[in-house]
Amino acid sequence: MENSKKTPLFTVYEKHKGKLIDFGGWAMPVQFEGIIPEHEAVRSNAGLFDVSHMGEVEIKGKDALNFVQYLITNDASQMEKNQIIYSFMCYENGGVVDDLLVYKFEEDYFYLVINAGNIEKDYEWMLKQSTAYDVEVNNISNDVSELALQGPKAEKILQKLTETDLSQLQFFYLQRDVTIDGVNCLISRTGYTGEDGFEIYVNPSDAVQLWEKLLEVGQEDGLKPIGLGARDTLRFEAALPLYGHEINRDITPLEAGFGFAVKLKKEVDFLGKKALIEQKEAGLTRKLVGFEMKDRGIPRSDYEVYHQGEKIGFVTTGYFSPTLKRNIGLALIDAKYAELGNEVDILIRKKQVKAELISKTFYKKNYKK
């Protein structure tokens, strides 16, 4: 852990009894009080996450929009100023380089938020693709700390520390230069838990002050610090993909069921467009499905999936759902077996145990729109 990268909030983990793990080269808290109570706090009240390990890249210049359009699968030309979209960044073969949030500041200024484990890879990919465009591509990840405040009481808690009327900030929109407890912040009404909430971007030197103040004023509303463990169960219940599990260089967004963020009719060309159109026209041979265990056993990532003795795919994520109180999972399987209600077998510790395919909508998202 000594050689792991550390966020500016590393110094406060011990105070809040954070249990540390190495996460993609970062020393991060997997839990504080425990995954189940932290998960339930976010669903019922609110939770505070350190997500400062995430990456941020600025795209500036007169070709910024055209370059972003070429880089991502979603359609940035439809964005308003201060709007945010979710998208994929693909290889030419349609596999995923990363999934990301695209923030639009101005026509010539975009801000991309990328996954922590992919920062160097993504940045190099963007630089390589940018040579034909008049743009600056700047990796500013070390200059930004990010806190996520999530849960039904997130707005109430954050409002205690700012004069900005947070009720006016719409879902998937941002506001810059918001003063929170005297700290200049960029805030967005986004998150990755299935709950309402905010992501707060600050100078690293202000991160500890903001973290501690939020926990102080949020205590009476049940706010708790949350680790990576509950972050994963929360996003999983909300059927939000995790890079390296539901999507990667060998799984396309269409196979993973996220076609809403792939605009194949976008007028301009984008990386992976040709391959994704061909895949759609040919028909998907694999699909991401949800399932519920019918027999005892908790499914885990990479467990094999069978149908009548034939291997048909693998589990991408599986957990005991703290909200549903059931063992559920996501799996990428042969499309011909993907009909809801079908019975499959999951290989758990060399034993095939029964599961039923169900809707991936495990949990109804509670966004404020």
N, C-alpha and C positions, 0 to 999 in steps of 0.2 A: 504493500500500500504506500510505502514511502516514496516510490517512484511514480505513483499515479498522479495524474493532473488533478488539481483541486480548484473548486469554484471559490469566489470571495466569501461564500457562506460556510466554508469548511470549518471555520473557527467556532461556529455556534452549534454545530451538530452535537458535540459532547454535552453541552448545557441542556439540550432537549432530549438527551438519551438516544441519539441516533445510532443505529447499528450499521456499520459501514461495510460495503462490498466494493469490489472493483467492477465497474460498469464501462466496458469499452475503453479502458485506460483511465477512467475517472474514479476517484474515491467518492462514492455517493452513499447516502443513507438508504438502505432498503426498507427500513421501517423505524418508527420512533416508539409509539405505544404498542403497535401490532397491526398487521395488515387488515384484519377484520374490523376492529374499532375505527381505524383510519378510513377505511372504505365507507363504513356506515356514517361517519362524520360528514364526509363529502356529500353523500346522498341526502342526509337529513339537515345538515347545517352548513358547514363550510370547511375547506381544507386549504392549507398553504403549502405550495410546492416550490422547491428550488430547482429551476430548470435552466440555470445559468450555463450548463454545459452545452445547450443547444447552440447552433451556429447562426450567424447573421452575415449576409452578403448584400452589399449595395450595388445596384446597377444604375449608373448615371450616364447621361449624354444624349445627343440628339437622336440616336438610334435605339434608345433604351426600350421603347415599346416594341419595336420590330424584333429586337434581340430576345426579349422576354417571350414574345409570341413564338419565336423559333425554338426556344428552350423548353417550353412547357406544353402540356396537352390541353389545358383549359384555355379559355379565351380572354386574354387580358384587355382586348380592345373594347370589351363591354363594361369595363370597370369604371366607376366614378372615382373622383379624387377621394382619398381616405377610405376606400373600400378594400376588402381583403378577399382573396379567393383561395381555395384549396386546390392543389394540382399535383400532377406527377411530372417528373423530368425523366424522359426515357432514352434508352439507347436506340440505335437505328432498327434493331430487331424487335422493338416493342417492350423489352424487359425494362425494369425500373432502375434508374440511377438513384432516385430518392423521391419521397413525397415531401411536399413543402407548402408553406403558406406564402402567398405573394401579397405584399402590402404595396398599394399605390399611393405615393406621396404627391407626385406631379406626373405630367406626361413624359418627362424626361428623367424620372427618379423613382425607382422601385427598390423594395427592401425584401429580401428573401430569407425566410427562417427555415433552416434545414436541420436534419438530425445530427446529434452529437457525434455519433460514430462515423458519419460520412463527410465531415467538414472538409478534410483535406481532399478526399476523392471528388466531392462535388465542386469544390473551388477550382481544382485542376481541370475538371470537365467543362466548367463554364468558361474558363480562360481559353481553353482549346477551341471552343465553339465561337468565341467572340471576335476572332481575327478579321472577319469580313464586316464588322459593325463598328461604328464610331461610338464606342462606349467605354466607360471605366468600370471595371469589375473589382470591387474591394472587399476582401475578407475582414470584417470588423468584429469578428467573434470575441476577441480578447478585450474589446472596448465596451462590451455590453453585458450586463447581468439581467437575468430574467426571472421574475417570480410569477407563479400562477396562483390566483385566488379563485377557487372553484366551489360551487355549491349554491343552494337556494338563498342563503343569507349573504352571499358575496357582495352584492351591491350595497346592502345595508351597512356592512362592515367597512367597506372602502369609502363610503360616503362620509363616514365620521372624520376622515382625514383630508377631505378636499372640498373646496367650494364649487368645483365643477359639477354640474347637474348630470350625474351618471345615468339617470333614467332616459336622457336624450341620446345616449350612445347606443346605436342599433347593433343588432347581431351582425358580426363579421364586418364591423367598421372600426376605425381607429381614431384617436385624437392625440396630437402631439402637444408638448408643452403644458401638460397637466401637472399642477403642483399638488403633491401628496406629502403631507407632513413636512412641508418646506422643501421637498425634493422635486426637481424637474423630471418628469416621466413621460414616456410614450405609453399609452394604454390602448388595448384593443378588447373588444367584447368577443373573445375567442377562448378556446380551451380544448382539452382532449379527454374529457371525462363523461360527456353526455349531460352535464349540468350547465346552468348559467354560470357566468364568471368572467374573469378578466385575466389578461396576460399583461404584465407590467415590465417595461424595459427601462433600465436605469444605468447610470454610470456605476461601475463596480465599487467605487469608493462609498456609494450610498446604499449598497445592498443590505448590509447588516442592520443599519438604522431602520430601514423600511421593514425588513423581516420582523425585527423585534417589536416595532410599533404596531404592526398589523396584528401580531399575536396578542399584544397587550389589549388593544381596543376590541379585538374579536373574541376575547375569552368569554365574555358574558353571553355571546351568541354561539358558543360551542366550537369556535375555530380551533383547529389542531394542525400541527405540522404533519406533513404527509410524505412518506418515502416512496421509492420506486416500486415496491411491491404492490401497494394499493393503486398506484398510478396505472399499473398494468391490468389489474382486475377491473378497474373502472373503465378504461378504454375498451377492454375486451367485451364487457357486458354491453357497451354501447355500439359494438361491432365496428369499431374504428381500427384500421389496419396498423400493424407495426412493421416497420421495415426489417427484413430478415426473417419474417414469419409469414404474413399474408402476402407480402410483395417483396420481390428482389429481382436481380438481373435475369432470373429464369422464370419469373411469374409476371404476366402482363396485368395491367389494371383491369382489362376486360375479363380475364379469367377470375380475378379477385372480386368481380362484381361492382367495380367503381366506375362504370361507364359515364356516370353523371359528370365526372371531372375530365372526360376525354371528348373533346369537341372535334369529331372526325369531319364535320362540315365546315370547320373553320377555314376561311378563304385562303389564308396563307399556309405555307408548308411548315411543318414542325417535326422535330426529331422523333422518329418512330411512327409517323403518320401512315406511311405506305404499309408497313408491316401490320399495324393495327387494323387498317381497313381490310387487308387481305385476310387477317384472322377472323374478323367479324363476318366477312362474306363467305368464308369457307365453313363457318360454324365452329363454335368453341368445342374443343375436345376435353377440356378440364374445367371444372367450376368449383368455386369456394362455397361450401355448404355449412350450415349449422347443424349440430346434433346434440342430443341429450342421452346420457348413459341410462340404459334400462337395467343393467346389472351393476353390481358394486364395482368401483374403480374410478380413479381420477385420471383422465387422459392428459398426456403431456405432449409438448411439441415433438414432432418427428416420429411419433408412434405410427405404426402402419395400420392402414384401413383395408378391410377385406369385405368381399361379398361372395357368399357361398364358396369360400376357400380361395377365391382369386384376389390377389392384391390389386386394389383399385386406387390407392392414393395414400396420403399421410396427413396427420394432424398438424395444423399450423400453430394453434394455441388451444390449451385446455386448462380448465380450472374448476374448483368448487366455486359456484357463484354466490358471493356473500348476500346479494340481494334476493336471488331466486331460491337459494338454499338447495340447489341441484348441481350435479356434475354435468357440465356442458362443454362444448368445444367448437372450433372451426376446423374444417379439413378441406384440402384440395383433392378432389377425386375425379375419376372418369365421368364425363358429363352424362353418359347414358344411365348412370345410377343415381343422378342428382335429384330425383323427384322427391318432394316432401312426403314423409310417411314411410319411405323405404327403410328397411332394417339393414344395418351393416354391423361388422364386428371390428372392434379396436383391439390390437394386440398389446396387452398390458402384462408385462413380466412373463412373457412366453405363453400367455393364455388369452384366447380370443373371447372378449366379453361384448355383449350386445348393446347397440345404441340405435336410436331412431333419428332420422333426418328431420329437423324442424326449421322454422324460419330463423334467419340470422338476427332478426329483431328481438334479441333477448330482453332488451330494456328500452322502454320508450324514452327517447331523449327529452330533456327538460329545459330546452333552450328558451330564452326570452326573446321573442321575435316581434 
